[in-house]
Amino acid sequence: MSNSDVLKIFILTFLFVQAIRQLVLVNQQFGKKIETRAGQVSSWFTIVLSLAVVVILSQGDFQISDDKLKLALIPIIIGAMGSGIAMVYDKVGNKETVEPARLWFGIVHILFALACFIFLVSQ
């Protein structure tokens, strides 16, 4: 195996394990009533996005055609936008109970999704 293949396996394994850990954690937090439903939905979007990246990166080498790049950007845009909207909604609706950082992470997710969308449309 080449060094790039080994690195790719480590990255894919990390992303997969992180997605599963986040899924278990957020569902436990919601069950204990220390996480809101919107926070849980936001995490689900991020988890799906992480797993989509695992699938995309596991498809051969890092060379991606223009058509596949455009197709791959769609779930990234949906995941980032959905997660961002859920975080902002959660902070606006639960001002006292939700940590302030959630608003800023939500805004960054939305801006990232918009940047990806602008790139997609400009191609």
Helices and strands as residue ranges (DSSP letters): H 3-31, H 37-57, H 66-93, H 101-122
